[in-house]
Amino acid sequence: MVNFHRCSHMILVADSGNLESGVDLKTVHGHVYDSYREACAALKLLEDDGEFIAAIKEVAILGSGVSLRQMFANLLISNTMSDPLNVWEHLWEVLVDGILCQRRRVLNDPDLIMSFEDLKQLCLLDIDNFLRENGKCLDDYKCMPKLRAENAGRFNNILIENEFKYDRDEMKRLYEEHVSNLNSDQLDAYHEIIGAIDNGVGSMFFVYGYGGTGKTYLWKTISYKLRFEGKIVLNVASSGIASILLPGGRTAHSQFGLPMNLSKESCCKIKLKSKKAELLAMTSLIIWDEAPMINKFAFEAFERTLQDVMGDVDPTNSNLLFGGKTIVFGGDFRQILPVVPKGTRVDIVHATINSSYLWGKCRVLKLTKNMRLQYSSDPIENQKLADFAKWILDIGDGIIGDFADGDTIVDIPPDILVPCTSNPIGDIIDSIYPNLLKNMFVPNFFEDRAILAPTLEVVDLINDYVLSLIPSISKEYLSCDSISKCDEDAIVDHRWITTEFLNEIK
Ligand SMILES: Nc1ncnc2c1ncn2[C@@H]1O[C@H](COP(=O)(O)OP(=O)(O)OP(=O)(O)O)[C@@H](O)[C@H]1O
């Protein structure tokens, strides 16, 4: 094999007449190159690599992308190219062949779109793998583009890859549309949160606002911004119904593997160096909506887990709040509080997030403007809604009603009560679904109305009553409930948990 290092050295010596200094020989137009070969290339003393470019393009007509990348790696190993970067720049569009198709298959997403930057990175990763099989790596070739550190784990981790699937142009458009609408409270909260992410020392926020003050709108604005910048934001909520309102939302239990039975010592089911741990390490922000609904042990378990996960990346993170991550909780303490079986009022208060030792480190941001009301066009309707919203808030704040024996008695205005006869369920159904038999074929009739019930037994009662009114044979359709695969490490065999079983849970 030709010793290109020595050849290049000799060419430079011959060209410059300088027999002494290696550094001088490697200096071309004031720039010190890493090798004689690169210095030669800069002086255009070597033949150009046209033959290699032509050869690979020729092979590309029949060969697969994999074989082309392997060929390029072999050329690097044998040191045959005078200017590998130039060859790469001429050929990368050929070398990435097949990568997009492969990603679409792996991610099961036939419409996946990848940026040129990501395609190049995947191609370099492949070349790096070939080089490593031969005891080399891309870093050995200083002139070649670098693999971005964050990409090393990303392309092998479907959880991370999924978080990069957002259409960045669309995210940018939505972000710009939303951020220009934020009210002053939302804007203050927005700046605080973004500032903390940039700081990277670990911050905990609680965005406190009653229903309609624009918490979800704020989550969306921040998520759009981070996703358009190519960062990861995980949106979770304490309940499944709230999680579907968040962009890319999931329940906290499923996303973080929180145990069902929480205790002071609980930890999340996330193993160090696992795919989930890699995802958390790369995450810039975690938004956790409806936080007051969950026992404080869940947040404490999550904080310990994050310290472990981030401490594994860098030991100094183990002492930072949430391992150095920024976490934003949100919710309204007037709404549902944690369920403590057979617990007293004191037990429930002790179980909420603001009784946790973490609360002292939490910065509370308040949203106070009801954005739901601002957007009705009818001023009379607006006033009615504003009065109703104030009345609900006053109940929540405990400043309305007579306090008697530990209970508060509140007068409900008659206009929002359903007049009751001897058949209360029938009265409710007549009020919510008037002329049911006639209207049931009207599109959107059921979409615009709902009856909320406190227990599943009452739901069954109402369903049975409605079905008894409809004169045809009923047929039962099972929903397609399935168990989340997040608890992959749990001992439970997922095959035991059938759709029928899930539908029977009361
Ligand atoms: N800055 C804003 N500009 C325009 N519309 C807004 C803004 N903030 C919120 N909204 C709208 O106001 C309504 C209520 O906002 P949002 O759902 O975000 O409130 P929320 O605090 O999450 O309410 P809840 O606690 O009931 O879920 C939504 O229709 C939302 O689109």
The ligand as a Gaussian input file, in Angstrom:
#p B3LYP/6-31G(d) Opt

LIG

0 1
 N      -53.692000      34.470000      24.675000
 C      -54.762000      33.905000      24.133000
 N      -55.246000      34.359000      22.959000
 C      -56.326000      33.815000      22.396000
 N      -57.051000      32.822000      22.933000
 C      -56.630000      32.331000      24.103000
 C      -55.464000      32.834000      24.761000
 N      -55.301000      32.148000      25.899000
 C      -56.288000      31.250000      25.942000
 N      -57.079000      31.366000      24.875000
 C      -58.305000      30.601000      24.587000
 O      -59.102000      30.614000      25.765000
 C      -59.695000      29.343000      25.987000
 C      -59.268000      28.813000      27.356000
 O      -57.864000      28.627000      27.363000
 P      -57.186000      27.287000      27.902000
 O      -57.931000      26.081000      27.485000
 O      -55.747000      27.374000      27.537000
 O      -57.384000      27.534000      29.455000
 P      -57.017000      26.553000      30.665000
 O      -56.486000      27.402000      31.755000
 O      -56.150000      25.449000      30.194000
 O      -58.470000      26.011000      31.024000
 P      -58.876000      24.649000      31.819000
 O      -58.193000      24.686000      33.144000
 O      -60.369000      24.746000      31.900000
 O      -58.408000      23.515000      30.934000
 C      -59.261000      28.441000      24.864000
 O      -60.267000      28.462000      23.871000
 C      -57.991000      29.120000      24.340000
 O      -57.788000      28.866000      22.957000

